[in-house]
Amino acid sequence: MDYKKAGVDIEAGYKSVELMKKYVKGTMRPEVLTNLGGFSGAFSAEAFKNMEKPTLVSGTDGVGTKLKLAFLLDKHDTVGIDCVAMCVNDIACAGGEPLFFLDYIACGKNEPEKIATIVKGVATGCKQAGAALIGGETAEMPGFYPVDEYDLAGFAVGVVDEKNLITGKEIKPGDVLVGIASSGIHSNGFSLVRSVFNMNTVSLNTHYDSLGRTLGEALIEPTKIYVKALKSVKDAGVTIKGCSHITGGGFYENIPRMLPDGIRVTVNKNSYDIPPIFGMLSTDGDIEEHMMYNTFNMGIGMVLCVDKDDVDKTIAAVTEAGEDAYVIGEAKAGDKGVDLC
């Protein structure tokens, strides 16, 4: 008996690392001091030593049951983007610049080519965020995961000068909400999605004119990474008073997280075009409107709160970064929360 006969192929692990190195290399930043394959990743603090009060911000998350879709479609090159996005978008919400990222892949069987494809997506996400992929772990766990399935999670660290932290404390009545478009469902609510649609290859490969593509292509679309858009707004001289990443819990849970006590916001549901995948979900699943807005991003992946005098500059900066932005609501006095109208 040996480890390979027990289900763990050490040689496959070595091959996975070699195959992923070319993708990891493309994410490197000057501050990275170690090579992939060591016991830890080292990152120099030299680049931000001139900040008055350099403050580390972190985020950790996974892809959730969206991975089930990847298994069915046998498409593994985009879920890594989702994983990175779920972590770095939270860091950007605090005003931080993502510095580095680490991934964790647990699988039933280490297939080096598949693992490398997953990491390719992670590297793509890191490049979009400007973060270095400085390490990770691939755990082969036979008997715990089915041989053709895996889980994917990640952890990111960023930095911000304490004076530039986005806290929401300065939000006042009359401030304006600017929403930045999502790419679709992103990585939340997939347990409900999988209950609504038939999760088989026939259904997923069916083309819908309303979607302009197959159902599977619409569902697997990776999460938007908003790091560059928020940096563009900051570089335009705009103070982002509050920022909310619309993830699980939708509008009703996430928008209030950026609000101080005594501030309530109103969101105009008709202020932007809702992507058709959400209408299909609502109709096919007989999901009432409140539940839709309490589960999904409904086409808005990030919400910024800015002074009304900065609205035009904010939208211009987001547009310059290649994203679509809309004025979707405003702040008023009241019990902390959100009203949709």
Residue, then its C-alpha position, 0 to 999 in steps of 0.5 A: m500500500d502507498y499514498k497513490k493506491a490510497g487515492v492521493d497522487i503526489e506526482a499529479g500535484y507536482k505536475s499541477v504546479e508546473l502547469m499553473k506557473k505560466y498563469v501565475k507568472g502573469t500576475m506578479r507585482p514588483e513587491v513579490l519576493t518569493n516564487l510559487g512552490g515555496f511554503s509561504g508567499a512574501f510581499s514587500a511593504e516598501a510600496f506603501k511605506n509612505m502612507e500616513k497610516p497604512t491599513l491592511v484590509s482583507g477578504t475571503d470567499g468562495v464560488g459556492t454552488k455555481l461550481k455545480l454549473a461548471f461541473l455540468l458544463d465541463k467549463h473551469d476557466t472562469v470560476g477562478i475569476d468569480c473567486v477572486a472577484m468575491c474577495v477583491n470587490d469587498i476590499a475595494c468597497a473599503g477603499g483598498e487596493p488589492l495586493f495579493f491573493l491566495d487560492y485553495i482548491a480541494c478536489g476528489k482527484n487531482e487532474p493536473e490539466k483541470i487544476a491548471t485551467i482553474v488557476k488560469g481563471v484565478a490568474t485572470g481575475c488577479k490581473q483584472a484586480g492588479a493583485a499578485l497570485i502569490g500562493g495557494e493550495t491544492a488538496e486531493m481528498p479522495g472519499f471526501y469529494p467525488v472524483d470529478e468535483y472540487d471546491l474553490a475558495g480564496f483570500a486576498v489582502g489589500v491596503v489603504d491609507e486610514k484616512n481614505l477608508i470608505t466607512g459610510k459615516e459621512i453619508k447625509p440626506g441628499d447624497v446620491l446612489v450610483g449603481i455599476a452594472s453587473s455581468g449577470i447573476h455573479s456568484n450568489g443565489f445559485s442554490l435558488v437558480r439550480s432549483v428553478f432551471n433544469m440543471n442538465t446539458v440539454s437545458l443549459n445548452t439551449h439558446y434563448d433569443s432573449l438572452g442572446r446565448t445559451l442558458g449555460e453561457a448566461l449563468i456561467e458568466p463570471t463576476k465583474i471585478y470593480v477594482k479599476a472602476l473604483k480606482s478611476v472614481k478616486d483618481a477623478g477626485v471624487t470622495i466615495k462616501g459609502c460603497s456596497h458590493i451587492t452579493g448574497g442578500g441582494f439590495y435589502e441586506n447589502i445596501p444598508r451595510m454601508l449606511p450610518d444610523g439615521i440614513r435611509v435610501t430609496v432605489n428607483k427600480n426603473s433607473y436602469d435596464i435589468p438583464p433578461i436572465f433575472g426576468m427569466l428566473s422570476t417567471d420560471g421560478d415564480i419568484e416574487e419581486h421582494m425575494m428577487y431583490n433580496t437574493f440577487n444583484m438584479g443587474i447592479g453589482m456595486v453601489l456607490c454613495v457620493d455627493k450630488d455635486d460629484v455624480d457626473k464625475t463619478i459616472a464619467a470615471v466609471t465609464e472611462a474604466g469600461e463599466d456602465a453606471y446609473v443614478i439609481g437612488e438617493a439618501k434621506a433621513g430615516d431609519k437605516g434601510v432601503d426602499l425600492c420604488 
